[in-house]
Amino acid sequence: MSPEQDIDELQQKIANAREQISTRIVGQEAVLEQLLICILADGNALLESNPGLGKTTMVRTVAEVTDLQFSRIQNTPDLMPSDITGTEIIRETDSGREFVFEKGPVFANVVLADEINRATPKTQAALLEAMQEKQVTAAGETYELPRPFFILATQNPIDQSGTYALPEAQTDRFMLKLLVDYPDYDEERTIVDMYTAGAEQVPVERSLTRSEIQAIQQLVREMPIADDLRDRAVQLVRRTREADDIEFGASPRASMALVQTAKARAFLHGRSHVTGEDIEALAAPVLRHRIIVDFRAEREGRTADDLIAALLE
């Protein structure tokens, strides 16, 4: 089989995986596409919405369809860092007692950090090393996390009670921030019928293996991008640092994320090259959590997405 046939086959498997997820998740096509893009680009995603909009179901379904080991961390104010990373315990052996590292739930391929902003800042920080270095350090030892590895975190809007805003250092490590909105009337009616008819949850088929996902990630990294499109992505990120109505702009990590996710979107759409449309489509998810809106713009009711749209124009 030629390399071109291999690529065509992988792109078809991605399309099949997307179709399988859609059988269980009604609507939310844009969010689902961006979530898959984040996985193909080997990044972490932050999903924000009000409770009850299917964020957890979506992430769990993605893990099922892609044959990845799934783990869930339910964040609460009393959750400790060791509850996430693991801890040393004393175990009886034939030679006596010895300390053994008991791995925490972060040791999985897909880690759902549910309601991450309900954990205290100390516990939130426990995920930083895992997100960036894909490893965990405990009791002076470093443990590699399984590959591929993704943190897919959900959070409620920060104005809800009992939430702790994520620090900028941590939000910057999320490649994309996805906003999950309410379904329209027809979609909500379909959801009600699907989940109240007495039948079990809609089954899904595995469409992608771990090795295939890693092969796609490598293809995405190697995909060429025209110099003018790369420069356009870099210039867009740099303009966030110069705009009068943005108090703090995005870092070079945003430039890398924008180029990488644009490549992943091109692959997802069956192309072998990046277009300007890819960069425009990913600008808001890449930048919205990396910029801080000036108080004057905030007073006028303008959001980060509004400012990003203005920069694109």
TORMAR-616309 format. One record per residue (C-alpha): residue in one letter; y, x, z. Coordinates in steps of 0.5 Angstrom, whole numbers, padded with zeros to 4 digits. Layout:
REM TORMAR-616309
+--------+-------+-------+-------+
! residu !    c2 !    c1 !    c3 !
+--------+-------+-------+-------+
!      a !     Y !     X !     Z !
...
+--------+-------+-------+-------+
This chain:
REM TORMAR-616309
+--------+-------+-------+-------+
! residu !    c2 !    c1 !    c3 !
+--------+-------+-------+-------+
!      m !  0000 !  0000 !  0000 !
!      s !  0007 !  0003 ! -0002 !
!      p !  0013 !  0004 !  0003 !
!      e !  0016 ! -0002 !  0000 !
!      q !  0010 ! -0007 !  0001 !
!      d !  0010 ! -0005 !  0008 !
!      i !  0017 ! -0007 !  0009 !
!      d !  0016 ! -0013 !  0005 !
!      e !  0010 ! -0015 !  0010 !
!      l !  0014 ! -0013 !  0016 !
!      q !  0020 ! -0017 !  0014 !
!      q !  0015 ! -0023 !  0012 !
!      k !  0012 ! -0022 !  0019 !
!      i !  0019 ! -0023 !  0022 !
!      a !  0021 ! -0029 !  0019 !
!      n !  0014 ! -0032 !  0021 !
!      a !  0016 ! -0030 !  0028 !
!      r !  0022 ! -0034 !  0028 !
!      e !  0019 ! -0040 !  0025 !
!      q !  0014 ! -0040 !  0031 !
!      i !  0020 ! -0039 !  0036 !
!      s !  0023 ! -0045 !  0032 !
!      t !  0017 ! -0050 !  0033 !
!      r !  0019 ! -0049 !  0041 !
!      i !  0026 ! -0048 !  0041 !
!      v !  0030 ! -0054 !  0038 !
!      g !  0037 ! -0052 !  0035 !
!      q !  0040 ! -0045 !  0037 !
!      e !  0039 ! -0042 !  0031 !
!      a !  0045 ! -0037 !  0031 !
!      v !  0043 ! -0035 !  0038 !
!      l !  0036 ! -0034 !  0036 !
!      e !  0038 ! -0030 !  0030 !
!      q !  0042 ! -0025 !  0035 !
!      l !  0037 ! -0025 !  0040 !
!      l !  0032 ! -0022 !  0035 !
!      i !  0037 ! -0017 !  0032 !
!      c !  0038 ! -0014 !  0039 !
!      i !  0030 ! -0013 !  0039 !
!      l !  0030 ! -0010 !  0032 !
!      a !  0036 ! -0006 !  0034 !
!      d !  0032 ! -0004 !  0041 !
!      g !  0038 ! -0006 !  0045 !
!      n !  0039 ! -0011 !  0051 !
!      a !  0042 ! -0018 !  0051 !
!      l !  0046 ! -0022 !  0056 !
!      l !  0045 ! -0029 !  0055 !
!      e !  0051 ! -0034 !  0058 !
!      s !  0051 ! -0041 !  0059 !
!      n !  0051 ! -0047 !  0064 !
!      p !  0044 ! -0048 !  0067 !
!      g !  0039 ! -0052 !  0063 !
!      l !  0040 ! -0050 !  0056 !
!      g !  0033 ! -0047 !  0055 !
!      k !  0035 ! -0039 !  0056 !
!      t !  0029 ! -0038 !  0060 !
!      t !  0024 ! -0042 !  0055 !
!      m !  0027 ! -0038 !  0049 !
!      v !  0026 ! -0031 !  0052 !
!      r !  0019 ! -0033 !  0054 !
!      t !  0017 ! -0035 !  0047 !
!      v !  0020 ! -0029 !  0044 !
!      a !  0015 ! -0025 !  0048 !
!      e !  0009 ! -0030 !  0047 !
!      v !  0010 ! -0029 !  0039 !
!      t !  0011 ! -0022 !  0039 !
!      d !  0005 ! -0020 !  0043 !
!      l !  0009 ! -0017 !  0049 !
!      q !  0008 ! -0016 !  0056 !
!      f !  0013 ! -0021 !  0060 !
!      s !  0016 ! -0020 !  0067 !
!      r !  0021 ! -0025 !  0070 !
!      i !  0026 ! -0023 !  0076 !
!      q !  0029 ! -0029 !  0079 !
!      n !  0035 ! -0026 !  0082 !
!      t !  0038 ! -0028 !  0088 !
!      p !  0043 ! -0026 !  0093 !
!      d !  0037 ! -0023 !  0098 !
!      l !  0034 ! -0019 !  0092 !
!      m !  0033 ! -0012 !  0094 !
!      p !  0033 ! -0006 !  0089 !
!      s !  0026 ! -0004 !  0091 !
!      d !  0024 ! -0011 !  0089 !
!      i !  0026 ! -0010 !  0082 !
!      t !  0024 ! -0002 !  0081 !
!      g !  0018 ! -0002 !  0086 !
!      t !  0017 !  0002 !  0092 !
!      e !  0012 !  0007 !  0095 !
!      i !  0006 !  0004 !  0100 !
!      i !  0001 !  0007 !  0104 !
!      r ! -0006 !  0006 !  0102 !
!      e ! -0013 !  0007 !  0105 !
!      t ! -0017 !  0012 !  0101 !
!      d ! -0023 !  0016 !  0102 !
!      s ! -0019 !  0022 !  0104 !
!      g ! -0015 !  0018 !  0108 !
!      r ! -0008 !  0015 !  0108 !
!      e ! -0003 !  0017 !  0102 !
!      f !  0003 !  0014 !  0099 !
!      v !  0002 !  0010 !  0093 !
!      f !  0008 !  0008 !  0088 !
!      e !  0007 !  0000 !  0087 !
!      k !  0011 ! -0001 !  0080 !
!      g !  0016 ! -0007 !  0080 !
!      p !  0017 ! -0013 !  0075 !
!      v !  0021 ! -0008 !  0071 !
!      f !  0015 ! -0005 !  0068 !
!      a !  0014 ! -0009 !  0062 !
!      n !  0016 ! -0010 !  0055 !
!      v !  0020 ! -0016 !  0056 !
!      v !  0024 ! -0017 !  0063 !
!      l !  0027 ! -0023 !  0064 !
!      a !  0033 ! -0022 !  0069 !
!      d !  0034 ! -0029 !  0070 !
!      e !  0041 ! -0031 !  0073 !
!      i !  0043 ! -0024 !  0074 !
!      n !  0050 ! -0025 !  0077 !
!      r !  0047 ! -0028 !  0083 !
!      a !  0044 ! -0022 !  0085 !
!      t !  0049 ! -0017 !  0089 !
!      p !  0052 ! -0011 !  0086 !
!      k !  0047 ! -0006 !  0089 !
!      t !  0041 ! -0010 !  0086 !
!      q !  0045 ! -0011 !  0079 !
!      a !  0046 ! -0003 !  0079 !
!      a !  0038 ! -0002 !  0080 !
!      l !  0037 ! -0004 !  0073 !
!      l !  0042 !  0001 !  0070 !
!      e !  0037 !  0007 !  0069 !
!      a !  0032 !  0002 !  0066 !
!      m !  0037 ! -0001 !  0061 !
!      q !  0040 !  0006 !  0059 !
!      e !  0034 !  0011 !  0060 !
!      k !  0028 !  0007 !  0060 !
!      q !  0026 !  0010 !  0066 !
!      v !  0026 !  0009 !  0073 !
!      t !  0027 !  0014 !  0079 !
!      a !  0024 !  0012 !  0086 !
!      a !  0022 !  0017 !  0092 !
!      g !  0024 !  0023 !  0087 !
!      e !  0019 !  0021 !  0082 !
!      t !  0021 !  0019 !  0075 !
!      y !  0017 !  0014 !  0072 !
!      e !  0017 !  0012 !  0064 !
!      l !  0018 !  0005 !  0062 !
!      p !  0013 !  0002 !  0057 !
!      r !  0015 !  0002 !  0050 !
!      p !  0018 ! -0002 !  0047 !
!      f !  0023 ! -0004 !  0053 !
!      f !  0028 ! -0010 !  0053 !
!      i !  0032 ! -0013 !  0059 !
!      l !  0034 ! -0020 !  0057 !
!      a !  0038 ! -0022 !  0062 !
!      t !  0041 ! -0029 !  0063 !
!      q !  0047 ! -0031 !  0067 !
!      n !  0051 ! -0037 !  0069 !
!      p !  0059 ! -0037 !  0068 !
!      i !  0062 ! -0033 !  0073 !
!      d !  0067 ! -0039 !  0076 !
!      q !  0061 ! -0042 !  0078 !
!      s !  0059 ! -0041 !  0086 !
!      g !  0055 ! -0036 !  0088 !
!      t !  0056 ! -0031 !  0083 !
!      y !  0058 ! -0024 !  0083 !
!      a !  0061 ! -0021 !  0076 !
!      l !  0057 ! -0016 !  0073 !
!      p !  0061 ! -0009 !  0073 !
!      e !  0064 ! -0006 !  0067 !
!      a !  0059 !  0000 !  0067 !
!      q !  0053 ! -0005 !  0067 !
!      t !  0056 ! -0010 !  0062 !
!      d !  0057 ! -0004 !  0057 !
!      r !  0050 ! -0003 !  0057 !
!      f !  0048 ! -0010 !  0054 !
!      m !  0048 ! -0009 !  0046 !
!      l !  0050 ! -0016 !  0045 !
!      k !  0052 ! -0022 !  0049 !
!      l !  0050 ! -0029 !  0047 !
!      l !  0053 ! -0035 !  0048 !
!      v !  0048 ! -0041 !  0049 !
!      d !  0052 ! -0048 !  0048 !
!      y !  0050 ! -0055 !  0049 !
!      p !  0045 ! -0058 !  0043 !
!      d !  0048 ! -0064 !  0039 !
!      y !  0046 ! -0071 !  0040 !
!      d !  0040 ! -0071 !  0035 !
!      e !  0038 ! -0064 !  0038 !
!      e !  0038 ! -0066 !  0045 !
!      r !  0034 ! -0073 !  0043 !
!      t !  0029 ! -0068 !  0040 !
!      i !  0028 ! -0064 !  0046 !
!      v !  0027 ! -0070 !  0050 !
!      d !  0022 ! -0073 !  0046 !
!      m !  0018 ! -0066 !  0046 !
!      y !  0018 ! -0065 !  0053 !
!      t !  0017 ! -0072 !  0056 !
!      a !  0012 ! -0074 !  0051 !
!      g !  0006 ! -0072 !  0056 !
!      a !  0004 ! -0067 !  0052 !
!      e !  0003 ! -0060 !  0054 !
!      q !  0008 ! -0054 !  0051 !
!      v !  0008 ! -0053 !  0044 !
!      p !  0003 ! -0047 !  0042 !
!      v !  0006 ! -0041 !  0038 !
!      e !  0002 ! -0036 !  0035 !
!      r !  0003 ! -0029 !  0035 !
!      s !  0006 ! -0026 !  0029 !
!      l !  0008 ! -0019 !  0031 !
!      t !  0005 ! -0013 !  0035 !
!      r !  0008 ! -0008 !  0039 !
!      s !  0007 ! -0003 !  0034 !
!      e !  0010 ! -0007 !  0028 !
!      i !  0016 ! -0008 !  0033 !
!      q !  0017 !  0000 !  0034 !
!      a !  0016 !  0001 !  0026 !
!      i !  0021 ! -0004 !  0025 !
!      q !  0026 ! -0001 !  0030 !
!      q !  0025 !  0006 !  0026 !
!      l !  0026 !  0003 !  0019 !
!      v !  0033 !  0000 !  0022 !
!      r !  0035 !  0006 !  0025 !
!      e !  0034 !  0010 !  0018 !
!      m !  0037 !  0004 !  0014 !
!      p !  0043 !  0007 !  0010 !
!      i !  0050 !  0005 !  0011 !
!      a !  0056 !  0006 !  0007 !
!      d !  0061 !  0010 !  0009 !
!      d !  0067 !  0005 !  0008 !
!      l !  0063 !  0000 !  0012 !
!      r !  0061 !  0005 !  0018 !
!      d !  0069 !  0007 !  0018 !
!      r !  0070 ! -0001 !  0018 !
!      a !  0066 ! -0002 !  0024 !
!      v !  0069 !  0004 !  0028 !
!      q !  0076 !  0002 !  0026 !
!      l !  0075 ! -0005 !  0029 !
!      v !  0073 ! -0002 !  0035 !
!      r !  0078 !  0003 !  0036 !
!      r !  0083 ! -0003 !  0035 !
!      t !  0081 ! -0007 !  0041 !
!      r !  0084 ! -0001 !  0045 !
!      e !  0091 ! -0001 !  0041 !
!      a !  0092 ! -0009 !  0041 !
!      d !  0097 ! -0011 !  0046 !
!      d !  0093 ! -0017 !  0048 !
!      i !  0087 ! -0013 !  0050 !
!      e !  0088 ! -0010 !  0057 !
!      f !  0082 ! -0005 !  0056 !
!      g !  0078 ! -0004 !  0050 !
!      a !  0071 ! -0002 !  0048 !
!      s !  0068 !  0004 !  0048 !
!      p !  0064 !  0008 !  0043 !
!      r !  0058 !  0005 !  0045 !
!      a !  0061 ! -0001 !  0042 !
!      s !  0061 !  0002 !  0035 !
!      m !  0054 !  0005 !  0035 !
!      a !  0052 ! -0002 !  0037 !
!      l !  0056 ! -0005 !  0032 !
!      v !  0053 ! -0001 !  0026 !
!      q !  0046 ! -0001 !  0029 !
!      t !  0046 ! -0009 !  0030 !
!      a !  0049 ! -0010 !  0023 !
!      k !  0043 ! -0006 !  0020 !
!      a !  0038 ! -0010 !  0024 !
!      r !  0041 ! -0016 !  0021 !
!      a !  0041 ! -0014 !  0014 !
!      f !  0033 ! -0012 !  0015 !
!      l !  0032 ! -0019 !  0018 !
!      h !  0035 ! -0022 !  0012 !
!      g !  0031 ! -0018 !  0008 !
!      r !  0036 ! -0013 !  0005 !
!      s !  0035 ! -0006 !  0005 !
!      h !  0043 ! -0005 !  0006 !
!      v !  0048 ! -0007 !  0010 !
!      t !  0054 ! -0011 !  0008 !
!      g !  0061 ! -0013 !  0011 !
!      e !  0058 ! -0020 !  0013 !
!      d !  0053 ! -0016 !  0017 !
!      i !  0059 ! -0013 !  0021 !
!      e !  0063 ! -0019 !  0021 !
!      a !  0057 ! -0023 !  0024 !
!      l !  0056 ! -0019 !  0030 !
!      a !  0063 ! -0017 !  0032 !
!      a !  0064 ! -0022 !  0037 !
!      p !  0057 ! -0021 !  0040 !
!      v !  0058 ! -0014 !  0041 !
!      l !  0065 ! -0014 !  0043 !
!      r !  0066 ! -0020 !  0047 !
!      h !  0063 ! -0017 !  0054 !
!      r !  0066 ! -0010 !  0053 !
!      i !  0074 ! -0012 !  0052 !
!      i !  0078 ! -0015 !  0058 !
!      v !  0084 ! -0020 !  0056 !
!      d !  0091 ! -0019 !  0058 !
!      f !  0093 ! -0024 !  0063 !
!      r !  0099 ! -0026 !  0058 !
!      a !  0093 ! -0028 !  0053 !
!      e !  0089 ! -0031 !  0058 !
!      r !  0095 ! -0035 !  0060 !
!      e !  0096 ! -0038 !  0053 !
!      g !  0088 ! -0040 !  0053 !
!      r !  0086 ! -0035 !  0048 !
!      t !  0079 ! -0032 !  0049 !
!      a !  0076 ! -0025 !  0048 !
!      d !  0073 ! -0029 !  0041 !
!      d !  0079 ! -0031 !  0039 !
!      l !  0082 ! -0024 !  0040 !
!      i !  0076 ! -0021 !  0036 !
!      a !  0077 ! -0026 !  0030 !
!      a !  0084 ! -0024 !  0030 !
!      l !  0082 ! -0017 !  0029 !
!      l !  0077 ! -0018 !  0024 !
!      e !  0083 ! -0022 !  0020 !
+--------+-------+-------+-------+
